[in-house]
Amino acid sequence: MGRRLRAVESAALGLLLLLSAACGSRLPESDFEHRGASATPSGGTTPIRVGIITSATSPVGAAAFTGPRDGAKAWFERLNARGGIDGRPVEVRLCDDGGSGVGNNECVHRLIGENGENGADTVVALVATTALDYAGASRVSHARVPDIGGQPIGAAYDTYPHLYGIYGSLAPRNGTPGWGGQLYGGTEVYRYFAREHGARTAAVVSYNQAASAAYARLVVRGLKAEGYDVVTEEVDFALPNFRAAAADLKEQGADLVLDALDTHGNARLCEAMDEVGAEITAKVTNVQNWTSTVPEDYKDSPRCRNALWATGSSRNYEDTDQAAVREFRDGTEKLGTHSQWQLEGWAAAKWFTEAARACAEAGTGVTRACVDEFMNRSDGYTADGLLIPVRFERLSEPPRTRRTCLSVARWQDGRGWVSQRDMNADCFDVPQLAYRP
C-alpha cells in the first residue's frame, strides 16, 4: 500500500520526542550491563537467537519506545511455551541503546558480531527494532542481517536493503533515503475525516522549533491538498501559551486539530481546549499514543479526551472479536497496559517466526540468508489480519498517487478505543507528497 502517513509520522517522531529533552539535558551514558540477557530460557536443543534493540532508556523517558519490545517478547515467550520452532527455543537478546547513536552502534556490534559474521553467539535476525537514532542501520544491512518489523522512526527502513519496516516500503533501498533523498507520504488521514465526518477546517499546532515547525508544514501541505481551510497555531517551546492557541482555534471554527507536539504538549493542549470550551470533531493523534493509558494521560481534559482519534496501519488492539487480536491479548495479559505498538511488536515477532519455520521446513536451516529470502517474498503480509497488507516494492520512480488503507479508532470513556469500520475497507486513492527526512 505504499508508505502510509503513519510512517511519515514515525519519521518525524524522533525529532519531536527530542523536544522534551532539548533544554539543558544530555544523552545518558550507555549501560550495557543487562543488554545481553536472554528473555527466554534455553532448552535442550540449540536455541535460535534473535535480537531486539530498543531505546528503552532515553532522553524522552523509559516507556516511550518499549511497546514493540514488550509485544515481541510476549510472542516469543508464548512460542517457547508451545515448543518453539522445530523443537528449538527462541532466545531473545535485548539491547537498550540509550537513545543515542553511539549506544545503537554498540548494540549492533554486540548482536550481529564483529564485522557482521554469523557466529555461534550472534543473532539470526533483529526483530521489532525501535530506536531513536538507528545509527547502526548501515552496518546491519552490510552484514545482511534481516531486520524484521522495525518502527520507521527515522529513514533507515526506506534506505537500506535487508531492513523490513513494519509498514513496508516502495523505495529502492539502495543506500539513499527514498528517491534521491526524498520520501513520500499520503493524505489518506485528511481524506478520511473530510469524507466520513465532513471536516473542512483544520488547526495545526506546533512549537517554534525547527523539527516541530518542519513537520507542521508537511501536515499543512497535506491538508491543503485535500481542500481544507487551515489554521496554524505556533506556541513558544520554552513558555507555551496553549490557552491562547486553543481560544484561537475555537474562534476559527476548527473541525480537526492536528499537532507537531510531544506527548506532554498534547496533554496541555487538550486541557486548554477544555478550558476554553472548544468543540471539535476530532483531536487526531498517532499510533504511539494509541494506548490504554489515555485516562491517565488526559485526566484533566475529559471533553478533549473523548474527541481523541488515532489512525494507523494495524488492527485495533481492542478488537477482540478478531482471533488474532484475542491471541495477542491473551499473550500480553501480564502487561500492565496495552498499546498499538505492543501489537505491532507482536506482529513483527510472528513474522520472524513464519520465516524461520519456512526455513526449517525447507531443510536449509534457520540462517540469515534463508530468513532474508523469505522476507523478500513477503508481499502482502498481514500477520493473520493484524496488519494492513505490507509490501516491499523497489520502485525506480516515486509514486504520485497511491491507494492506501488505514485503521481508525476513537477513544470513548468506558469503552476504550472503538474501531471505525474495518481497516481493509477504509481505502483512498490519494496524492503522495514529497518530504526530506
N, C-alpha and C positions, 0 to 999 in steps of 0.2 A: 503493500500500500504506500510505500514511499516513506520519506522522513516526515513524520507527523509533527504537529505543533508541540506535542508532548516532548519530543526530543529537542526541539528548539528551546523549550523552557528549561530542560535539563542542561543544555549547553550554557545557558545564561545563569543557571542556578549557582554554580560555584562562585561566580563573581558576586552575585547578590548576597550569598551567605557570608562572604568575607566582609560584608559591610558591618556585621555585628562585632567584628574583631578589628576594625580599622583604626580605632582610636587608642593608641598607646600600647596595644598588646603585641605579642610576638608569637611565632610558632613555638610550640612546646618542643623540648628536646626529645629525640626519638628514644623509645624504650622498647627493646625487642625481647625482653626477658621471657614473656609468655607467648610470643608470636608463633613459635613452632609447635605449640601444644596441639595435640590431637583432640578433636571434638567427639571422636568415637573410639571405642577400644578396638585393639587389633584382635583378629580371630586366629584360628589355627592355620589359615592359609595366608599367602602373601596379600597384603591389602592393596587396594587401588588408591593412590594418593591424589587428592585434589587440593588446590589452594584457594583461599578466599582472602582477598586484600580489601580492607575496609578502613576508611578514615574514622575509626571508632573514637579516638581522642583527637580533637582538632580545635582550632580557634572558635568554632561555631557551636561547640557543646558535644557531650558524649552521645546523645541519642540521634543526632541529625542524620547520620549515614548508616545506622546499624540495621535498619529494616531488612534489606536484601540479604545480609549475612544471616540474620536470625531465621528468615524463611528458608534459606538454603540448608542451614544446619538442621532444622527440624525435618526437612525432607530426607536428608541422609541418615538421621537417627532412625526414622521410621523404616527406611530402606534396609538398614543393617538389622533391625529387629525382625525383618522378614527374610533374611538370608543373604542380603547384599546383591552383588552382581555376579552371576555364575558361581555362586558359593563363596565369593570373595567380599570381605567387608570394604567399605569405602572409608578411608582415613582422611579426615578433614584437617588441613593445616591452616591455621588462622594467622594473619599478619595484619597488625594495626600500623598504618604508615604515618600516623600522627597528623595527617592533613598536609604534609609537606612533600615537595618533590624529592628531597634527599631521602626521606623516610620511604617514599614509594619505590625509589630505585633500590634501596636496601631490601625491601620486601621481595621485589622481583628477583634480586640476586639470590636470596635465600631459597626461594621456592622453585626457580627453574634451573638453578645450578650454575656453576662457573662456565661462562661462555655459552650458556644455554644447553649444555649437553644433558641428555635424558638419563641421569644416573639412577642408582637404586633408591636413593633417598629424595629424589626430586619428584615434582608432581607431573601427572599426565596432562592436566588442564587447569586453568583458572576458571572459577565459577562465581557469578554474581559480584564481580568487581564493582566497588562503589568508592571511588577515590576523588577527593577534592582536586588533586593535582596528579594526574596519571603520567608522571614523568618517565616511567619505565616502559611505556607502551611500545616504543620502537624496539626495545630490546626483546620484549615478549614476541613481537612479530618476527624479528630477525631469527629468533630461536625456533620459530614455527610452533609455538605453544598455543593451542586453541584457547581463546578466552571467551567463555560462553555466557551470554545473558547479562553482560555488564550494563550498568546505568550510564548513559551518554552525558555525563556532567560536563565533559569537555568535548573536543572534536576527534578524539582518538579513534572512536568506532566508525568514523567516516573518513579515516586517514590510512589505516594500516590493514593489510591482509592478515588473516588468522585471528582477527578480533571480531566477535559476533555480538553486537549490542542487542539488548532485549527487544528493541523496536525495529531491527533490521536496518538496511542501508541500500540506497541506489547508487552511491558514489563509486568511482573506480577503485578507491582504496589502494592507491599506488604510492603512498608516502606523502602526498599533499592533501590537505583537508579539502574534502568535497571536489569541486571542479575549479581548478585554478585558485584555490584558497577560499572559495565561496561555498556556503551551504545554503540549502533551500528549505523553507517551511511553508506549510499550507495555512489556509484561513478557515478551516472547517469549524473551529470553535465559534467564530463570529457568525458564520453562515447558520450554524445550528440555532443560536439564540435569536437571530433575525427571522428565520423561517418558522421555528416552533413556538416562539414567545413574542414575536412582533417587536423585538427590541430595535430601536432606531438611534438612540443617543447613548454613547458610552463615555465614561470618565476613566482616564488612565492616570494613576497616582504614582509618582516616583520621587526619589531623593535627588538633591542637587549634587550628584556624584556620578563620575563618568560611566561606570558599569551599569548603574541603575538607569541613567538617562539614555544610554545606548539601547538597552532592552526596551525601554518605554517607547522609543522611536520606532522600533520594529513592530511593536503592538499597534501603535497608531497607524502605521502603514497598512497593516492587515485589516484594521477596522475600516479605514477609508476605502480600501479596495472592495470591501463588502457594502459600501454605501452608507456607513454610519456618520452621523454628526459626532465629532469627537471633542471632548473637553479634557484638557490636560491640566493636572494639578501637580506642582512641584513643591516639595517641602524640604526644609533645611535638615541635613543629616544630623548635625550636632544638636539643634534645637527645633525639632519638627513641630509645626503647628497643625496638627491633624484636624482640630476643630474647624479651623478656617477652611481647609480643603473640603471637609465634609459639608460645611454650610454652603460652599460654592457649588459643589456637585448636586446638592439638593436644589439650589436655586436654578441651576441649568437643566433640571429635569432628567438626570441620567437614568437610563433603564438598567445599564450594566455598569459595574465597577470592576476594573482590572487594575493590576498594580505591578510595580517593579520594586517591591519592598521585601525585607526579610520577615521572618515569622513574627518577631516582636512588633515590628511596624504594622503588620497586618492586623494584629490584635488591637493595637492602639487606634488604628483607623476605624475598625469596627465599633469600638467604644465611642469614638467621636460621632460616627454616623447615628448611633442610637441616641446620643445626647441631643443632636440637632433634629432628630425625627426624620431622617432621610428614608424615604420609601423607594425601594428599588426592586427590579425583577430578580437580579442575581448579583451576588458578590462572587466572582469567578476565581477559584484557586486552582492549584496544580496537584499532581498526583502525590507529591511528597507530603502535602497536608491532608491527604485523604486517609485519615486515621480515626481511631476510636477515642482519641483524647480531645476531640472538639469541645465537649462540655467544659473541660478544664482550661483549654487554651483560650476560649472565648466566653468565659464565665460571666464577664461583666457586660456582655452585649447580646442579650437574647434575641432581639429583633434581627440584627445582622447575622447572628449565628444561624438562624433559621432561613436566611437567604443565601447561605453558602452553597455553591455548586462546585463540583470537581469534574474535570474531564481527563481522559487518559486513553490508553490503548490496551487495557486489560480488564477482565471481568470483575465487577464489584465484589470485594471480599465478603459482603453481606448477603450475596445471592446464594443462600444455602439450599435453594431448590435445585441447584445445579450440582451434579455428583462430584465434579472436580473441585468445586468450592467447598463442599462438605468434607471432602478428603483433606483439603488444606486446613480447614477449621479444626478438624479432629486432630491433625498432626501438630497444630500450634496451640492446642488447648492450654498448655502450661505457661504460655507467654502472658504477661500481664496486660498487654494491649494488643490490638490488631491494626494492621495498616495495609494499604495497597502495595507499598514497597516490599513488605514481607511476602505477599502473594507472588510478586514478580521474582523475588529471590527463590521461592519455592519452585516456580516455573523454570527458572534457569537451571536449578539442580536436577529437575525432572528431565530437562533437555539433554544435559550431560549423560544422565542415566540411560536414556534411549540410545544415545550414540555408543556408549560403552557396551551395552547389551548387544547391539548390532555387530560390533567388532568381535565380541566373544562368540557369538553365534556363527560368524563367518570364519572363525578359526584363525584369524590374523593376530589375535591378542589385542588387549586394550592398550594401544600405543597412541602417541601424539598424532602420528601421521594418519592412522585409521580414524580417530575421532575427528580430526580436522577434515578429512574427506567426507565424513558423514555430515558435518556442519555445512560444507559447501553445497550439499544436496538438500539442505533443509528448507526448501522453498515452500512457503505456506504453512510453516509450523504453528500450531495453536496450543500446545501443551494440554491436549484434551479439552479445548474450549476456554482455557484461561486467558489466552492472548488473541487479539485480532491477528489474522494470519501474517506471519513475519516473513519478509522477503529480503534476499540479498541479490541485487542485480547490478552488475558493474556497467552502468550506462556511460557511454562515451560523452554524451551531452546531458546537461541538467534538464529535468522535466520542467515544462512551463505550466502544465496543469496536471492534476492527479486526482483519481478517485480515491477518497480517503474516508475511512470509517472511524468512529470514536465512541468511547464509553462515557456515559454521562450519569452522574448521581447527584442527588440533592440531600442535604442534611435536614432531618426533621427530629426535633426533640421527642424522645420516647420511642423512635423507630430507627434512629441512626441514619446511615447513608442509604437512600432509596433510589434504586436504578430507574432510569427513564427510558423505557423501551429496551430493545436488545442492541448490543453494541455492533453486531454484524448487520443491523438494519439501518442504523443512523449513518448513512454514507452520502458524500457530496463530491461533485466534480468542482475542484477549487483551484485557483491560481497558486503557484509556488513562488514565493518571494525570496530573493537572494539576500544573504547577510554574511558578514565576516565574523568568525568565531573569535 
